[in-house]
């Protein structure tokens, strides 16, 4: 059948995350003339770069936008939709502006990683405090959560819950033994998924008894720590 008038614009544009840099855009169809064919054209504009793309001929009321082709992960995108029938195209719908869902940027966090060793009394058992900046995120409002992944045989070592202090994430590994090398990596997670442990380097903390000395009643630990992606036991 032939439509005698252009359709009204689609309404109620919504967005929902799909996976890293993939965003689902959905909308409510306007009134459709019975028996007439209506399709949709979605317009996407990168607000930061002014680059624009259009996808025509959509026969469903949703579209998954893939933002891996260019731009920055923190760019803002404008989405609008028009309905099209045999009489022509509607006006554009009201636009929505969104950033794309992203995984936590664990690489930036690891660049800031430090760790310190505290000897617990005279037991020759140490705790290792790991500290790093929170992972950078764009778009996803969920806070990232963090975990320490221990590599190799680390019997008896326990990892505490992360806590925030002075803008940094702090995690403590307890019951570490002196003269023992510990290999670990950091993983960040949010509602989109995990930054995999393979994305992060493996850091080596070698708690040497030779680094430990007494200063009066105080235990002094003065060790240098190695870090690198090829540390033995990290695979």
N, C-alpha and C positions, 0 to 999 in steps of 0.2 A: 504494500500500500504506500501511497505518496502522502507525506506529511504536508499540511498546509501552512504550518508555522514552525519557526525555530523552537527548539526546546528551551526550557528555563535552565539556568546554571545549576550544576550539582551543588549540594550543600553538605555541611557537617564533615569537613575534611578532618581526618584523624591520622595519627602516626603511631607506629609501634615498632620496637626494635626486632630485628630478625637475627642478625649476627654482626660480626665486626664490619663496620662501614656499609651495612645493608639495612635499609629502612623501608618498612611497608607503609604505603599511603593508601587510605581507603576513603570512600565518600558515599553519600546518599544520592541515589539517582533522582532526577526530577520526575515530574509527571510525564509519562510516555503515552503517546497516542497508540491505542490498541492496534496491533498488527504492523506497526512501523518499526523499522530497524534503527536503533540508536547506538552509536559508539562514543568513545571518549578520547579526548586529547589531553595529555598531562604535560604541563610546562614546568621545567625545573630551571631555576636560575641560581648560580653561585653568587651570593651577595658580595663576597670578598673579591672575586675576580671578574664579575659581570658576565661570565660564560653562561650561555643558555642552550638548553636542548629541549626537544619535544619528542614525545612518542605518540603517534597517531593510531587510530583504528583499534583501540582497546575495547573489547566486548564484555569486560567484567569491571566491577566497581572497586578495583584495587590494583596496585602496582608496586613492585619491589624495586626500589632505586638502589643501584650498585654504585657506590662512591669510590671504588678502588681505581678508577681510571685517571684520576688527576686531582689537583688541588691539595689542600692541607686537610689533615684529619680534623682540625678545629674550625674549618670553614662553616659558615651558615648558608643554608639553602632555602630558597623560596619555592613552594609548591602551589600550583593552582590547576584546576581542571575545567574543561569545557565539554559540553555534550553536543553531539553532531547527529543530525538526521538529514533526510533528503532535501529539506527546506533550508539547511544551512547550519551554522554553528551558533551555540549560545554564547553569551558573554562569559568571561572567566569567573569562576567561583571566587569567593573570598580566599585570599592566600594564607598559608601558614608558613612559619619560619622555624626551621629545625636544624640542629647539628646532628651529625650521624652518630650512631652508637659505636663506641670504641672499647677495645680491651684496655686495661691499665697499661701504661707505658713503664714497664718494669726496668727497662734499660736505664732510664734517667735516674731511677731510684738507686740502682746498684752502683752507679758512678759515685754516689755520695756515701756509700757504705763504710762504716767504721766498726771496729769491735774491740772490746776491752776484756781483760781477764781479772777476776777477783778470786784470790785463794781463800777458802773457807777455813779459818782457824789454822790448826796444825794438821788437818786431816789429809793434806795433799790432794784434796778434791777441789776443783775450781768451778766457777760459773763463768760463762762467756756471754757478755752482753753485746748484742748486735743492734746497731742503730743506723737508720737510713731515712731519707726523705720519702714522703708518701708518693705513690705512683701518680703521674700526670694522667688526667682523663679529660675527654671532651665529649659532651653530649649526654652520656649516661649519668643520670643523677645519683645512681647508687654509689654508696661508699665502697671502696675496695676493701677486701679483707686480705690478710697476709699470713703466710706460713713459712716455716723453715723446713727445707727438705735435707735431711742428713743422708750422706752417701757412705756406703761401706758398713762395716761392723761397728756400731756405736751402742753396744749393750749398756743399759743403765742410764744413758743420757736422756733427760726429759726436756721438753721444749715448752716454755711458758706461753701464756696468752699474750698477744701483742698489746701494747698500750702506747698512747700518744703523749709526748712531752716536748715542749718547746718546738712544736712544728715538725717533729720527727717520730718515726715509728721505732719502738724499742721492743726487742724480744730477747729473753734470757734463756740460754741452755744451761741446765743444772747437771750436777754430778759428773762433770768432765774430769778426767784423770790427768795428772801431770805426765810429761814425757809421752804424750799421745797426740797424734795428728787427727784433726777433725775436718772433714770436708762437707761443705754445705752450700746450698743455693737458696735463693728467695723466690717465692711465687706469690703473685698478686691475683686476686679474683674479683670479678664484679658480676652483675646480672647478665652480661654478655658471654662471659666465660673466663677461662684462666689464661694468664700469661704462662706459657709452658716453661718447665724447668730448663728445657734446652735453650730457651732464649737468654738465660742468665749464665754468667760465669760461675765457676765453682771456686769458692774461697777456702783457703786452708788456714786453720788456726792450730799452731803447734805449741802446746803448752809445755815449755821446757822447765824442768826442775831447777836447772842452772840459773834461770831468770829470777828465782824466788830467793829473797833474803829477808832477814829480820832487822828492823830498826827499832830498838827498844822492844816494846810490846806489839809493834805494828808489823804486819806482813807486807812486804814490798814486792810487787810484780813489775818487772821491767822487760817485757819481751817485744820483739819485733815480729810482725805477722806477715806471712806471704799470701799473695792472692794471685790467681791465674786460672785460665780456662783449661789448662792441661794438667792440673794437679792430680797426682796418682789417687785412684779410688773414686774419682768423680763420675766415672761412666757407670 
